[in-house]
């Protein structure tokens, strides 16, 4: 009891006034846990509720365990909630691992009871031997530091915390307590059956390993504790990199591949996994193979454009130096078709489909500056000879076959080729507005290139200026519409 109280204080397992749901199977571990917490309840000012699940696997034996838990709780004056399941029938209808299916149903019941009683904690009787088995099992299946950390003394799940007061106690300590305190319990006959992997480890593998290292269980528990601390440190580092490098988009996140390649490989993997976990909201571990495929593809300088299913309803897309993680996407970002007409009276155009804006202004040229403005337009603003541009203008999304007259070329060039040359991500190409005049001449592709139409020369007297918000804040752009332009 003293060790449980110390563990609670050290790990912050509960606070005064807490209601705790105790998962009680009827075996020695959970029965001892209920007894210990009952003895501490008044001193610690905690309220207990027992919860028992009869999975229906062992029929009479399972019913006897449920009756035992009822009597025990009645004697201790602890509220008791019991549910009876027919897991054999459920498993016959679906193909699912019996242990995983039972765990899922058991935890769902525990959460329902916690909600019913307003409990903030669910106490589980896992102990140090369970921890050693868990670490060994995960090691055999292949895992990283997170898996080697084993079970945590306290972990939030949904709206409650799962607490494990016995996690640093050995099975022998618990059995010794049961003898000293005269605590009766049930024996689960399935614990001696070897068709469960955990039972094989407990009954065969660990005893064999103890012939080579009598302290192998303690070594595995120590490995879990060391791994837990290092995993926590690495996770904090990954979160710091995430805050620094990841940019949220409409349906996900994006990174620069060059920045990803510049960090340690361990952080690369954790950063990718962190983003996938944020987007899928899954607690299950993302496979190493999936993370490694994304990482290697993102850091390969030769693979500049690709798309793959990252699982969990997330698609990972590389577009040149940008790596996108997109939720619920069958490909790249949704295209946005649009078309607007702009008259000389228009000063501002909002493109509703993309949320971007264009500003229009006219004004007289400044002496001596005609030549310096001739070829602008590869960024967020452009100038034209206003007298040579025919209104109304048309602002629309790209279409197959669009071409532009380009400075230095006798003919025209495909807009598609210009997007590729400028390394515009495919997900952006349908959203960039193309500006045309009334004669069907493509004047400008914002952020890409200005056409050879209506150049500013020595004879230019009036300017047409257009500013795009795609690469700059529109408020700043609007402020740059200087006094020489009409407002």
C-alpha positions, 0 to 999 in steps of 0.5 A: 500500500505504501509503494502504491501511494508513493507511485501515485505521488511520484507520477501524479496518478490522482488528486484529492476528490477524484473518482476512479474506475477500477478495472477488476477481472477477479484475478490477483492483480486487479483484486489486489489493486481494488483492495489497496485503493479501497484502503487508501480511499479515505486517506486520499479522498478518492471515490472508487467504482469497480468495472468488470467485463465478462467476455463469455469465452469461458462460460461457467468460469467467467460467470463465477468470476463475475459473481466473485467481483459482485460479492467483493464489491458488496463487502467493500461497499464499492459500486460495481458495474458488470457487462456480459459480452458474447465475444465468441459469437461476435468473432464468428461474424467478423475476422478479427484478433480475439485479444484486440477485439476483446480489448476494444470492447473492454475499454469502450465499456470502461469509458462508458462507466467513467462517463456515467460516474463522472470519473477522471481516471481508469485504474488498470492493474498492469505490473512490471512483469506485464511491462517486460512482456510488452517490451519483449513482444514489441521488440520481436514484432519490430518497433522504435523508441516509442514501442520500447517505452512500453506502457506508461504509468499515466496516459490520456485517452479520450476524456480520461486518464488511464493510470497504472499504480502497480507498474513498478511492482513485480508479480511476486510483490502482488501475490505476497500482498494477497497472502499477507492481507488475506485477499482471495482471488480467481485463477484464469485458466486461459493464462496457462494456454499457449495459443496467445503470444503473451502467454508463450512469452511468459511461460516459455520465452522469458524463463528460457532467457532467464537461464542466460540472464536471471534479471532479464525482466528487470532489464526489459523494464529498465529498457522501457524506462530509458526508452520512455525518457529518450522518446519523450525528448525526441518527440519534443524535438520533433514538435519543435521542428514541426512548429518551425517548418510545417505550414498549415494549408486548407486540408493539411500541412506542407513542408519544404523538402530541402528543409526536411533533408537538412535535419537528422534522419531520426527527426525526419521520420518523427516529423512525418509520423507526427503530421500523419498522426495529426491528420488521421487522428489515429492512435495506432502506430504508422508503419515504418515502411510507410514513413520511410517510403515518404522520407526517401521520396521527399529527400530524393533530389531526382524525384521532384513530382510524385503522389502516394496514398499515406493511409488513413485518408491522407495523400502525400504529394511532392511538387518540386521542393514542396511536400504536401500532406492532404487529408481526404484527397484522391489526388492534389488540391481541388481545381477551381474554375473561374472567369471574371470581366474587368472594366476600366472602373474596376479597382479591385477584383476578389476571386471567390473560388481561390480567395485571392485578389487583384488590384487595378490602377492607372496613372501617368509615367514618371520622367526617366522611368519608362525603360526601367518598367518595361519587362516587369511582371514575374512577381506580384505586380506588373505594368502595361502601356494603358493605351495599348491594352483593350478593355474589358479585361478577362480574368480566368483560370487556365484552359487547355491550349492557352498560349502567351506571346513572350519577349524574345520569341517570334511566336507564342509559348504554352502556358502549361510549359511556362508553369513547368519551367517556373516549377509551379506546383500542379496543385496551384496551376488551376488557381493562378488567375490569367489576365487577358485583354478584349482582343484575346491576348494573354497579358500576364500570368501572376507569379510567372511571367508578363507577356510582350503585349503593351510594353512600356516604352519612351512614348508611354504616357499612361500606365496600367498597374495590376497587383496580385495577392497570391505572393503578397498580402493584399493590404500591403499591395494596396498600400503600394499603389502609390500616388502616381496611380489613380485610386 
